[in-house]
């Protein structure tokens, strides 16, 4: 993806997450209604999900990046 500073919005930082207490995570927002080309060998597919649905999937055991749930809760749902 070719992005410029105007394509993304810095939302903030998240404190270190459990099991990786040695770094902070910068969170950026990129909005698009367009599906970018991706390597089909690396991903099984794509889909649009509401933020709470992502949280529910993570809570049900679906693998995700360590800071994803915290980022959604803090910056999208504003529950943290």
QUIHUJO-V740199 format. One line per field, one symbol per residue. phi: phi as a letter, one per 20 degrees, with the letter a starting at -180 (. if undefined). psi: psi as a letter, one per 40 degrees, with the letter a starting at -180 (. if undefined). burial: I if it has 9 or more other C-alpha atoms within 8 Angstrom, else O. A space follows every 50 residues. Layout:
phi->???
psi->???
burial->???
This chain:
phi->.dddgfeccfeqddfgegmbedbededcdcdaddeffbfffecerbaecf gfffgffffeoffbfgefffffffddeldc
psi->hhiideeihhdaihiiiiegeeiihhhihhhiehhihiheddieaiihii dddddddddeehiiidedddddddddefe.
burial->OOOOOOOIIOIOOIOIIOOOOOOIIIIIOOOOOOOOOOOOOOOOOOOOOO IOOIIOIIOOOOOOOOIOIIIIIIIOIOOO
